[in-house]
């Protein structure tokens, strides 16, 4: 009876916590709207010549863009598709290259000592600092954008993957070998489960770095479409409603990727490894 009581208390606590988190998210959203509207109101008073778009202004412009109104030569969805395709190709390359290199550097102390300082140097270089190098190597267009995203997203993936491999206790590998496991079995049954969470963290950081660089790169490296391109063009035409629409799209995509993909994947891995209570 006591065990059942404790179990019910635990379930009740988790339900209350989930409701609290949902309520907190709604409150945070309302606070953001309030700050936005106050900022627009104060700006209209202090700077009478400037119209700071309200949420209603941005929503109205968003609906007109969704209806098919061109935004700097292309529909809004085309700008979004172009940005996502550039980011997807670049981030995919960073994942394909970064995870194997991270596994290798984590496994080999010699290669880690040889190459990891270079990875740390790449890690501390700001994404926009790659603009002159990208332009020199690839000229204007989509290719330098892809290069900048790739080179910015790659280091955190390698560093977190290598760190995850090095954090594996040697006793687990020795125990697996004593039980007759070969290298391939150790790789699938010991190594991969142990580095899954560090890899996810590396992907999360790399994704954020790459997404920010994508928007900035589209502003300066000569592309003719994309969310970043639309923002920089809106500055010249003073179309601030359109720029706010693009900013909100950027924020929503980042939030969806973080909460829907990475958080869900991380929780699933943690539950499978017994690090989180099953809901």
Backbone as CSV, one residue per row, in Angstrom:
resi,resn,N_x,N_y,N_z,CA_x,CA_y,CA_z,C_x,C_y,C_z
1,UNK,0.830,-1.208,0.000,0.000,0.000,0.000,0.871,1.267,0.000
2,UNK,1.939,1.214,0.814,2.824,2.373,0.882,3.507,2.626,-0.469
3,UNK,3.896,1.541,-1.147,4.536,1.682,-2.460,3.583,2.327,-3.456
4,UNK,2.306,1.889,-3.444,1.307,2.460,-4.339,1.079,3.931,-4.044
5,UNK,1.089,4.273,-2.767,0.900,5.669,-2.387,2.038,6.541,-2.914
6,UNK,3.284,6.049,-2.735,4.438,6.801,-3.230,4.406,6.929,-4.739
7,UNK,3.963,5.854,-5.421,3.874,5.888,-6.876,2.849,6.914,-7.338
8,UNK,1.705,6.941,-6.663,0.672,7.923,-7.013,1.154,9.348,-6.768
9,UNK,1.882,9.530,-5.664,2.427,10.859,-5.391,3.402,11.290,-6.486
10,UNK,4.240,10.329,-6.915,5.194,10.652,-7.974,4.508,11.011,-9.277
11,UNK,3.466,10.260,-9.624,2.729,10.560,-10.850,2.030,11.910,-10.762
12,UNK,1.457,12.195,-9.588,0.794,13.488,-9.401,1.792,14.632,-9.519
13,UNK,2.985,14.448,-8.927,4.015,15.480,-9.006,4.442,15.736,-10.444
14,UNK,4.604,14.662,-11.227,5.004,14.827,-12.632,3.926,15.540,-13.432
15,UNK,2.659,15.194,-13.171,1.574,15.875,-13.888,1.547,17.360,-13.561
16,UNK,1.720,17.673,-12.263,1.731,19.074,-11.863,2.911,19.811,-12.487
17,UNK,4.038,19.149,-12.569,5.219,19.767,-13.164,4.989,20.041,-14.643
18,UNK,4.397,19.079,-15.362,4.134,19.288,-16.785,3.148,20.424,-16.997
19,UNK,2.117,20.504,-16.153,1.168,21.609,-16.270,1.846,22.945,-15.982
20,UNK,2.730,22.938,-14.993,3.447,24.168,-14.659,4.322,24.625,-15.821
21,UNK,5.013,23.662,-16.472,5.871,24.009,-17.595,5.056,24.560,-18.759
22,UNK,3.901,23.943,-19.029,3.048,24.455,-20.095,2.541,25.846,-19.763
23,UNK,2.138,26.039,-18.494,1.678,27.357,-18.071,2.783,28.394,-18.143
24,UNK,4.009,27.999,-17.794,5.137,28.924,-17.856,5.419,29.350,-19.285
25,UNK,5.297,28.391,-20.225,5.522,28.726,-21.630,4.502,29.754,-22.123
26,UNK,3.238,29.576,-21.709,2.200,30.524,-22.111,2.465,31.896,-21.502
27,UNK,2.855,31.906,-20.221,3.147,33.181,-19.556,4.328,33.879,-20.226
28,UNK,5.359,33.115,-20.575,6.523,33.701,-21.253,6.112,34.311,-22.590
29,UNK,5.228,33.624,-23.313,4.757,34.130,-24.596,3.979,35.426,-24.400
30,UNK,3.127,35.479,-23.387,2.356,36.688,-23.116,3.259,37.845,-22.694
31,UNK,4.297,37.543,-21.921,5.241,38.584,-21.518,5.952,39.161,-22.737
32,UNK,6.332,38.284,-23.672,6.996,38.741,-24.888,6.078,39.675,-25.679
33,UNK,4.800,39.297,-25.795,3.845,40.151,-26.513,3.698,41.492,-25.813
34,UNK,3.616,41.465,-24.481,3.474,42.706,-23.720,4.678,43.620,-23.929
35,UNK,5.873,43.061,-23.856,7.085,43.867,-24.067,7.094,44.439,-25.479
36,UNK,6.700,43.619,-26.436,6.653,44.067,-27.837,5.719,45.272,-27.985
37,UNK,4.502,45.151,-27.445,3.515,46.216,-27.611,3.932,47.470,-26.858
38,UNK,4.527,47.307,-25.687,4.995,48.475,-24.936,6.116,49.185,-25.698
39,UNK,7.032,48.381,-26.268,8.131,48.956,-27.051,7.598,49.742,-28.250
40,UNK,6.618,49.159,-28.939,6.029,49.848,-30.099,5.351,51.143,-29.680
41,UNK,4.638,51.104,-28.557,3.922,52.291,-28.085,4.895,53.386,-27.666
42,UNK,5.914,53.036,-26.884,6.878,54.027,-26.407,7.661,54.616,-27.579
43,UNK,8.049,53.748,-28.527,8.804,54.230,-29.684,7.988,55.226,-30.509
44,UNK,6.692,54.947,-30.661,5.835,55.858,-31.426,5.709,57.210,-30.754
45,UNK,5.873,57.254,-29.416,5.801,58.532,-28.697,7.134,59.260,-28.745
46,UNK,8.211,58.514,-28.466,9.536,59.134,-28.391,10.039,59.528,-29.774
47,UNK,9.840,58.638,-30.740,10.308,58.896,-32.102,9.090,58.930,-33.026
48,UNK,8.475,60.076,-33.120,7.213,60.206,-33.850,7.358,59.907,-35.336
49,UNK,8.581,60.086,-35.848,8.777,59.841,-37.283,8.972,58.358,-37.604
50,UNK,9.056,57.517,-36.578,9.313,56.091,-36.770,8.082,55.296,-36.373
51,UNK,7.691,54.368,-37.241,6.586,53.464,-36.915,7.150,52.092,-36.565
52,UNK,7.125,51.768,-35.284,7.569,50.450,-34.836,6.404,49.476,-35.008
53,UNK,6.549,48.420,-35.824,5.412,47.532,-36.110,4.873,46.854,-34.857
54,UNK,3.576,46.872,-34.699,2.933,46.129,-33.620,2.732,44.680,-34.063
55,UNK,2.298,43.861,-33.127,2.041,42.461,-33.457,0.947,42.344,-34.511
56,UNK,-0.059,43.203,-34.441,-1.134,43.180,-35.434,-0.602,43.550,-36.820
57,UNK,0.279,44.554,-36.878,0.872,44.940,-38.163,1.641,43.770,-38.785
58,UNK,2.418,43.091,-37.960,3.228,41.981,-38.461,2.343,40.821,-38.890
59,UNK,1.318,40.531,-38.102,0.413,39.431,-38.456,-0.320,39.739,-39.765
60,UNK,-0.741,40.996,-39.933,-1.423,41.382,-41.171,-0.507,41.208,-42.375
61,UNK,0.756,41.643,-42.232,1.705,41.491,-43.336,1.999,40.010,-43.595
62,UNK,2.057,39.244,-42.557,2.310,37.805,-42.696,1.200,37.125,-43.504
63,UNK,-0.044,37.486,-43.230,-1.161,36.891,-43.974,-1.122,37.283,-45.446
64,UNK,-0.741,38.532,-45.737,-0.655,38.943,-47.143,0.473,38.214,-47.860
65,UNK,1.583,37.971,-47.156,2.682,37.221,-47.768,2.305,35.757,-47.974
66,UNK,1.555,35.211,-47.031,1.097,33.830,-47.189,0.131,33.685,-48.354
67,UNK,-0.593,34.744,-48.645,-1.558,34.682,-49.746,-0.884,34.699,-51.116
68,UNK,0.433,34.906,-51.152,1.156,34.852,-52.417,1.786,36.148,-52.850
69,UNK,1.662,37.198,-52.058,2.283,38.467,-52.425,3.799,38.313,-52.476
70,UNK,4.438,38.721,-53.564,5.894,38.544,-53.678,6.646,39.353,-52.624
71,UNK,7.725,38.784,-52.175,8.614,39.462,-51.235,9.992,39.529,-51.883
72,UNK,10.305,40.686,-52.461,11.582,40.896,-53.129,11.836,39.854,-54.222
73,UNK,10.831,39.718,-55.076,10.995,38.903,-56.269,10.589,37.456,-56.150
74,UNK,10.179,37.010,-54.969,9.799,35.606,-54.792,8.792,35.490,-53.660
75,UNK,7.934,34.460,-53.680,7.007,34.255,-52.568,7.766,33.945,-51.280
76,UNK,7.107,34.174,-50.161,7.731,33.936,-48.858,8.169,32.480,-48.709
77,UNK,7.319,31.556,-49.167,7.666,30.147,-48.998,8.906,29.782,-49.805
78,UNK,9.143,30.464,-50.932,10.344,30.181,-51.723,11.594,30.638,-50.990
79,UNK,11.524,31.800,-50.347,12.650,32.256,-49.527,12.930,31.250,-48.410
80,UNK,11.873,30.754,-47.787,12.041,29.804,-46.690,12.645,28.494,-47.188
81,UNK,12.152,27.997,-48.320,12.685,26.751,-48.882,14.164,26.902,-49.230
82,UNK,14.526,28.035,-49.826,15.918,28.251,-50.205,16.822,28.283,-48.968
83,UNK,16.376,28.956,-47.910,17.182,29.014,-46.681,17.313,27.636,-46.047
84,UNK,16.214,26.917,-45.963,16.251,25.594,-45.343,17.087,24.617,-46.153
85,UNK,17.056,24.731,-47.472,17.858,23.826,-48.297,19.345,24.105,-48.109
86,UNK,19.726,25.380,-48.040,21.134,25.706,-47.798,21.574,25.187,-46.431
87,UNK,20.736,25.437,-45.442,21.085,24.980,-44.099,21.112,23.455,-44.031
88,UNK,20.150,22.780,-44.655,20.085,21.321,-44.595,21.303,20.671,-45.230
89,UNK,21.717,21.158,-46.393,22.899,20.601,-47.054,24.146,20.813,-46.193
90,UNK,24.314,22.018,-45.689,25.509,22.343,-44.906,25.553,21.564,-43.608
91,UNK,24.436,21.549,-42.889,24.415,20.860,-41.602,24.547,19.354,-41.809
92,UNK,23.936,18.828,-42.864,24.081,17.410,-43.158,25.530,17.030,-43.411
93,UNK,26.251,17.865,-44.174,27.678,17.617,-44.404,28.467,17.665,-43.091
94,UNK,28.131,18.624,-42.228,28.832,18.738,-40.947,28.601,17.496,-40.090
95,UNK,27.395,16.948,-40.115,27.091,15.743,-39.346,27.850,14.543,-39.911
96,UNK,27.797,14.383,-41.236,28.445,13.243,-41.876,29.960,13.264,-41.663
97,UNK,30.545,14.449,-41.681,31.986,14.565,-41.494,32.357,14.606,-40.016
98,UNK,31.578,15.324,-39.212,31.956,15.584,-37.830,31.875,14.384,-36.910
99,UNK,30.817,13.587,-37.026,30.664,12.457,-36.108,31.768,11.421,-36.290
100,UNK,32.088,10.972,-37.515,33.200,10.013,-37.653,34.539,10.572,-37.163
101,UNK,34.806,11.855,-37.471,36.056,12.438,-36.997,36.072,12.492,-35.472
102,UNK,34.940,12.855,-34.863,34.866,12.891,-33.409,35.082,11.522,-32.791
103,UNK,34.497,10.495,-33.375,34.707,9.134,-32.880,36.179,8.736,-32.983
104,UNK,36.797,9.101,-34.104,38.204,8.756,-34.310,39.113,9.493,-33.338
105,UNK,38.878,10.785,-33.159,39.715,11.566,-32.241,39.489,11.148,-30.795
106,UNK,38.269,10.754,-30.472,38.019,10.280,-29.120,38.671,8.944,-28.835
107,UNK,38.834,8.149,-29.873,39.420,6.814,-29.702,40.938,6.842,-29.718
108,UNK,41.513,7.741,-30.523,42.967,7.786,-30.681,43.543,8.991,-29.953
109,UNK,44.332,8.733,-28.915,44.957,9.817,-28.161,45.957,10.576,-29.026
110,UNK,46.673,9.858,-29.887,47.656,10.505,-30.754,46.990,11.492,-31.711
111,UNK,45.932,11.046,-32.389,45.230,11.924,-33.326,44.558,13.079,-32.594
112,UNK,44.082,12.817,-31.384,43.460,13.884,-30.602,44.468,14.971,-30.266
113,UNK,45.658,14.577,-29.816,46.699,15.556,-29.502,47.146,16.309,-30.749
114,UNK,47.084,15.643,-31.903,47.554,16.239,-33.133,46.545,17.209,-33.734
115,UNK,45.254,16.844,-33.729,44.249,17.586,-34.476,43.286,18.411,-33.617
116,UNK,43.114,18.033,-32.350,42.125,18.739,-31.543,42.449,20.218,-31.347
117,UNK,43.731,20.629,-31.219,43.984,22.084,-31.151,43.450,22.837,-32.356
118,UNK,43.545,22.228,-33.540,42.997,22.868,-34.744,41.482,23.000,-34.647
119,UNK,40.818,21.974,-34.123,39.355,22.015,-33.976,38.957,23.115,-33.004
120,UNK,39.719,23.283,-31.925,39.414,24.337,-30.962,39.621,25.723,-31.573
121,UNK,40.610,25.854,-32.445,40.811,27.129,-33.140,39.613,27.450,-34.023
122,UNK,39.131,26.450,-34.761,37.947,26.645,-35.598,36.724,26.993,-34.750
123,UNK,36.665,26.419,-33.538,35.521,26.642,-32.663,35.399,28.092,-32.234
124,UNK,36.535,28.756,-32.012,36.487,30.116,-31.455,36.403,31.190,-32.530
125,UNK,36.506,30.813,-33.799,36.396,31.810,-34.872,34.917,32.117,-35.119
126,UNK,34.495,33.374,-35.011,33.083,33.710,-35.263,32.681,33.364,-36.690
127,UNK,31.412,33.008,-36.856,30.935,32.589,-38.161,31.138,33.630,-39.245
128,UNK,30.871,34.905,-38.924,30.997,35.960,-39.927,32.449,36.237,-40.311
129,UNK,33.399,35.788,-39.474,34.803,35.995,-39.815,35.220,35.154,-41.015
130,UNK,34.397,34.161,-41.374,34.722,33.317,-42.517,34.308,33.948,-43.851
131,UNK,33.650,35.100,-43.807,33.143,35.708,-45.044,34.254,35.959,-46.069
132,UNK,35.353,36.632,-45.724,36.375,36.866,-46.759,36.976,35.584,-47.309
133,UNK,37.166,34.585,-46.442,37.724,33.311,-46.909,36.741,32.622,-47.843
134,UNK,35.449,32.633,-47.465,34.430,31.998,-48.306,34.333,32.686,-49.663
135,UNK,34.423,34.010,-49.674,34.342,34.739,-50.937,35.575,34.486,-51.807
136,UNK,36.744,34.403,-51.171,37.962,34.132,-51.928,37.950,32.729,-52.534
137,UNK,37.418,31.766,-51.784,37.428,30.387,-52.255,36.332,30.106,-53.282
138,UNK,35.152,30.679,-53.070,33.992,30.264,-53.859,33.293,31.404,-54.589
139,UNK,33.683,32.640,-54.347,33.002,33.755,-54.986,31.646,34.013,-54.361
140,UNK,30.763,34.669,-55.115,29.430,34.976,-54.618,28.476,33.819,-54.887
141,UNK,27.348,33.805,-54.147,26.320,32.808,-54.406,26.077,31.877,-53.237
142,UNK,25.537,30.720,-53.551,25.118,29.775,-52.523,26.284,29.021,-51.909
143,UNK,27.295,28.693,-52.704,28.403,27.865,-52.215,29.124,28.461,-51.015
144,UNK,29.474,29.757,-51.004,30.115,30.297,-49.800,29.219,30.245,-48.575
145,UNK,27.921,30.367,-48.773,26.993,30.235,-47.639,27.060,28.835,-47.059
146,UNK,27.038,27.847,-47.922,27.120,26.453,-47.474,28.439,26.208,-46.743
147,UNK,29.526,26.749,-47.273,30.830,26.585,-46.631,30.831,27.194,-45.236
148,UNK,30.294,28.401,-45.093,30.305,29.078,-43.796,29.492,28.317,-42.759
149,UNK,28.343,27.803,-43.152,27.530,27.026,-42.218,28.256,25.753,-41.822
150,UNK,28.831,25.077,-42.802,29.539,23.825,-42.547,30.697,24.026,-41.571
151,UNK,31.535,25.016,-41.828,32.727,25.215,-41.013,32.387,25.723,-39.619
152,UNK,31.212,26.313,-39.455,30.783,26.792,-38.143,30.101,25.696,-37.330
153,UNK,29.364,24.819,-38.007,28.659,23.748,-37.307,29.559,22.564,-36.996
154,UNK,30.664,22.410,-37.726,31.515,21.224,-37.591,32.219,21.100,-36.241
155,UNK,32.900,22.143,-35.722,33.690,21.970,-34.490,32.906,21.467,-33.285
156,UNK,31.722,22.023,-32.946,31.036,21.494,-31.764,30.612,20.035,-31.911
157,UNK,30.316,19.609,-33.125,29.963,18.206,-33.328,31.167,17.315,-33.040
158,UNK,32.340,17.697,-33.565,33.548,16.911,-33.337,33.925,16.913,-31.862
159,UNK,33.913,18.087,-31.239,34.356,18.210,-29.841,33.466,17.411,-28.914
160,UNK,32.150,17.510,-29.064,31.245,16.784,-28.175,31.305,15.283,-28.416
161,UNK,31.426,14.869,-29.669,31.530,13.445,-29.954,32.811,12.856,-29.373
162,UNK,33.930,13.536,-29.583,35.207,13.064,-29.052,35.187,13.039,-27.523
163,UNK,34.583,14.070,-26.915,34.477,14.090,-25.457,33.628,12.955,-24.928
164,UNK,32.563,12.614,-25.653,31.723,11.493,-25.233,32.464,10.175,-25.283
165,UNK,33.282,9.985,-26.317,34.067,8.744,-26.422,35.073,8.660,-25.287
166,UNK,35.754,9.749,-24.985,36.773,9.731,-23.928,36.165,9.575,-22.540
167,UNK,34.884,9.901,-22.402,34.253,9.795,-21.083,33.813,8.367,-20.744
168,UNK,33.889,7.464,-21.708,33.484,6.079,-21.451,34.494,5.429,-20.514
169,UNK,34.005,4.859,-19.427,34.879,4.178,-18.485,35.485,2.933,-19.136
170,UNK,36.790,2.780,-19.015,37.481,1.660,-19.644,36.990,0.307,-19.115
171,UNK,36.453,0.315,-17.891,36.018,-0.955,-17.320,34.861,-1.558,-18.095
172,UNK,34.029,-0.703,-18.697,32.918,-1.235,-19.479,33.408,-1.935,-20.742
173,UNK,34.413,-1.350,-21.374,34.978,-1.988,-22.562,35.677,-3.278,-22.184
174,UNK,36.430,-3.269,-21.060,37.098,-4.483,-20.614,36.093,-5.567,-20.263
175,UNK,34.984,-5.153,-19.608,33.959,-6.130,-19.247,33.330,-6.737,-20.496
176,UNK,33.100,-5.909,-21.512,32.526,-6.420,-22.763,33.472,-7.406,-23.432
177,UNK,34.776,-7.111,-23.402,35.743,-8.031,-24.012,35.813,-9.335,-23.233
178,UNK,35.702,-9.253,-21.914,35.720,-10.469,-21.099,34.512,-11.351,-21.390
179,UNK,33.406,-10.732,-21.796,32.208,-11.489,-22.151,32.236,-11.990,-23.592
180,UNK,33.338,-11.725,-24.294,33.488,-12.253,-25.637,33.072,-11.316,-26.746
181,UNK,32.842,-10.054,-26.452,32.406,-9.116,-27.484,33.583,-8.732,-28.377
182,UNK,33.327,-8.697,-29.690,34.368,-8.248,-30.616,34.276,-6.735,-30.768
183,UNK,35.162,-6.168,-31.597,35.211,-4.711,-31.748,33.911,-4.144,-32.299
184,UNK,33.311,-4.853,-33.255,32.068,-4.360,-33.850,30.940,-4.348,-32.823
185,UNK,30.868,-5.384,-31.997,29.837,-5.435,-30.958,30.055,-4.344,-29.914
186,UNK,31.303,-4.129,-29.535,31.609,-3.062,-28.576,31.220,-1.703,-29.143
187,UNK,31.458,-1.519,-30.442,31.110,-0.250,-31.078,29.608,0.008,-31.017
188,UNK,28.809,-1.026,-31.334,27.353,-0.848,-31.383,26.709,-0.888,-29.996
189,UNK,27.225,-1.728,-29.102,26.557,-1.960,-27.817,27.105,-1.112,-26.673
190,UNK,28.347,-0.638,-26.808,28.967,0.132,-25.724,29.244,1.563,-26.165
191,UNK,29.947,1.704,-27.284,30.389,3.028,-27.696,29.234,3.930,-28.115
192,UNK,28.418,3.459,-29.044,27.335,4.296,-29.567,26.341,4.706,-28.476
193,UNK,25.843,3.780,-27.616,24.926,4.231,-26.548,25.557,5.254,-25.615
194,UNK,26.875,5.127,-25.372,27.530,6.028,-24.426,27.711,7.431,-24.997
195,UNK,27.862,7.540,-26.307,28.141,8.860,-26.894,26.898,9.501,-27.505
196,UNK,25.746,8.853,-27.383,24.539,9.395,-28.015,24.189,10.776,-27.487
197,UNK,24.160,10.932,-26.170,23.807,12.230,-25.593,24.832,13.318,-25.922
198,UNK,26.150,13.047,-25.802,27.100,14.075,-26.245,26.954,14.437,-27.715
199,UNK,26.645,13.455,-28.570,26.451,13.758,-29.985,25.236,14.665,-30.165
200,UNK,24.152,14.376,-29.448,22.958,15.215,-29.541,23.272,16.639,-29.112
201,UNK,24.033,16.789,-28.029,24.408,18.134,-27.579,25.256,18.844,-28.620
202,UNK,26.176,18.106,-29.239,26.985,18.703,-30.284,26.166,19.121,-31.490
203,UNK,25.193,18.277,-31.860,24.314,18.618,-32.975,23.475,19.840,-32.650
204,UNK,23.014,19.935,-31.412,22.204,21.088,-31.005,23.017,22.382,-31.114
205,UNK,24.251,22.350,-30.619,25.092,23.551,-30.693,25.438,23.869,-32.143
206,UNK,25.797,22.838,-32.902,26.139,23.057,-34.302,24.973,23.589,-35.102
207,UNK,23.788,23.098,-34.800,22.597,23.570,-35.499,22.368,25.051,-35.229
208,UNK,22.456,25.440,-33.952,22.262,26.849,-33.616,23.295,27.743,-34.287
209,UNK,24.569,27.305,-34.252,25.621,28.085,-34.915,25.348,28.208,-36.407
210,UNK,25.002,27.079,-37.028,24.776,27.083,-38.462,23.579,27.915,-38.871
211,UNK,22.520,27.868,-38.084,21.307,28.637,-38.414,21.569,30.127,-38.341
212,UNK,22.317,30.544,-37.308,22.636,31.977,-37.192,23.537,32.435,-38.341
213,UNK,24.519,31.617,-38.680,25.426,31.992,-39.764,24.695,32.022,-41.094
214,UNK,23.746,31.106,-41.284,22.970,31.097,-42.524,22.307,32.447,-42.757
215,UNK,21.621,32.951,-41.751,20.897,34.216,-41.905,21.864,35.354,-42.190
216,UNK,22.985,35.378,-41.463,23.960,36.447,-41.681,24.620,36.318,-43.049
217,UNK,24.944,35.088,-43.459,25.625,34.888,-44.740,24.734,35.299,-45.904
218,UNK,23.442,35.012,-45.797,22.533,35.386,-46.868,22.444,36.898,-47.038
219,UNK,22.843,37.627,-46.022,22.801,39.079,-46.113,23.981,39.661,-46.886
220,UNK,25.090,38.902,-46.977,26.312,39.544,-47.460,27.039,38.816,-48.583
221,UNK,26.686,37.572,-48.896,27.522,36.824,-49.849,26.890,36.701,-51.221
222,UNK,25.878,37.503,-51.522,25.423,37.610,-52.889,24.324,36.664,-53.317
223,UNK,23.573,36.093,-52.384,22.430,35.294,-52.794,21.260,36.219,-53.107
224,UNK,20.307,35.708,-53.880,19.170,36.537,-54.301,17.853,36.039,-53.726
225,UNK,17.930,35.202,-52.702,16.722,34.711,-52.040,17.104,34.218,-50.653
226,UNK,16.083,33.949,-49.846,16.333,33.465,-48.500,15.804,34.424,-47.447
227,UNK,15.688,33.919,-46.221,15.170,34.736,-45.125,16.136,35.861,-44.783
228,UNK,17.442,35.554,-44.711,18.425,36.596,-44.434,18.466,37.653,-45.519
229,UNK,18.382,37.227,-46.771,18.336,38.164,-47.894,17.127,39.084,-47.775
230,UNK,15.974,38.530,-47.386,14.763,39.343,-47.253,14.900,40.375,-46.149
231,UNK,15.579,40.010,-45.062,15.758,40.954,-43.956,16.630,42.130,-44.393
232,UNK,17.743,41.847,-45.063,18.635,42.934,-45.464,17.988,43.804,-46.531
233,UNK,17.170,43.210,-47.399,16.477,43.997,-48.406,15.400,44.882,-47.776
234,UNK,14.752,44.375,-46.735,13.717,45.169,-46.076,14.292,46.406,-45.408
235,UNK,15.582,46.348,-45.056,16.207,47.523,-44.455,16.284,48.672,-45.458
236,UNK,16.626,48.343,-46.709,16.764,49.395,-47.704,15.405,49.979,-48.095
237,UNK,14.360,49.153,-48.087,13.031,49.630,-48.470,12.197,50.089,-47.282
238,UNK,12.771,50.026,-46.075,12.073,50.394,-44.837,10.797,49.581,-44.626
239,UNK,10.805,48.365,-45.115,9.653,47.467,-44.948,9.854,46.663,-43.665
240,UNK,9.674,47.328,-42.528,9.988,46.702,-41.248,9.010,45.588,-40.894
241,UNK,7.777,45.689,-41.375,6.826,44.605,-41.113,7.334,43.290,-41.714
242,UNK,7.858,43.364,-42.935,8.384,42.160,-43.582,9.599,41.620,-42.834
243,UNK,10.466,42.511,-42.348,11.641,42.045,-41.601,11.220,41.376,-40.296
244,UNK,10.183,41.902,-39.637,9.695,41.285,-38.410,9.081,39.919,-38.700
245,UNK,8.399,39.786,-39.823,7.862,38.485,-40.222,8.997,37.477,-40.362
246,UNK,10.064,37.883,-41.024,11.206,36.984,-41.216,11.873,36.625,-39.887
247,UNK,11.979,37.607,-38.994,12.580,37.338,-37.682,11.744,36.329,-36.906
248,UNK,10.425,36.491,-36.947,9.559,35.540,-36.255,9.658,34.148,-36.859
249,UNK,9.778,34.069,-38.173,9.945,32.762,-38.824,11.238,32.102,-38.361
250,UNK,12.318,32.886,-38.283,13.596,32.353,-37.801,13.451,31.802,-36.385
251,UNK,12.804,32.584,-35.503,12.636,32.162,-34.117,11.775,30.906,-34.019
252,UNK,10.704,30.847,-34.793,9.800,29.691,-34.740,10.478,28.428,-35.234
253,UNK,11.241,28.538,-36.312,11.942,27.358,-36.829,12.955,26.852,-35.804
254,UNK,13.734,27.769,-35.218,14.691,27.359,-34.199,14.023,26.717,-33.011
255,UNK,12.884,27.282,-32.570,12.174,26.722,-31.425,11.604,25.346,-31.747
256,UNK,11.064,25.184,-32.948,10.504,23.886,-33.340,11.590,22.819,-33.393
257,UNK,12.724,23.160,-33.993,13.817,22.190,-34.083,14.322,21.813,-32.697
258,UNK,14.431,22.802,-31.823,14.933,22.542,-30.478,13.959,21.710,-29.657
259,UNK,12.690,22.149,-29.605,11.727,21.505,-28.722,11.160,20.207,-29.303
260,UNK,10.898,20.195,-30.599,10.236,19.029,-31.196,11.238,17.935,-31.529
261,UNK,12.392,18.311,-32.055,13.349,17.305,-32.511,14.355,16.957,-31.413
262,UNK,15.165,17.926,-31.006,16.270,17.607,-30.107,15.810,17.266,-28.691
263,UNK,14.888,18.034,-28.145,14.416,17.734,-26.793,13.715,16.383,-26.747
264,UNK,12.880,16.098,-27.738,12.201,14.801,-27.797,13.201,13.664,-27.939
265,UNK,14.181,13.838,-28.822,15.190,12.799,-29.024,16.022,12.597,-27.769
266,UNK,16.393,13.676,-27.113,17.190,13.576,-25.896,16.424,12.864,-24.789
267,UNK,15.154,13.206,-24.606,14.356,12.551,-23.577,14.171,11.070,-23.868
268,UNK,13.991,10.721,-25.137,13.836,9.315,-25.501,15.101,8.529,-25.184
269,UNK,16.261,9.098,-25.520,17.528,8.427,-25.233,17.724,8.282,-23.730
270,UNK,17.408,9.324,-22.972,17.588,9.270,-21.523,16.669,8.250,-20.886
271,UNK,15.432,8.142,-21.389,14.524,7.120,-20.851,15.023,5.718,-21.181
272,UNK,15.515,5.531,-22.386,16.029,4.213,-22.769,17.240,3.817,-21.945
273,UNK,17.998,4.800,-21.499,19.192,4.516,-20.688,18.894,4.555,-19.197
274,UNK,17.628,4.771,-18.839,17.247,4.779,-17.430,17.648,6.010,-16.684
275,UNK,17.897,7.111,-17.407,18.286,8.370,-16.789,17.127,9.301,-16.550
276,UNK,15.933,8.891,-16.974,14.740,9.712,-16.802,13.565,8.796,-16.524
277,UNK,12.673,9.249,-15.640,11.491,8.469,-15.342,10.563,8.419,-16.533
278,UNK,9.983,7.271,-16.798,9.038,7.116,-17.884,7.751,7.807,-17.518
279,UNK,7.264,8.654,-18.402,6.051,9.424,-18.125,4.824,8.559,-18.322
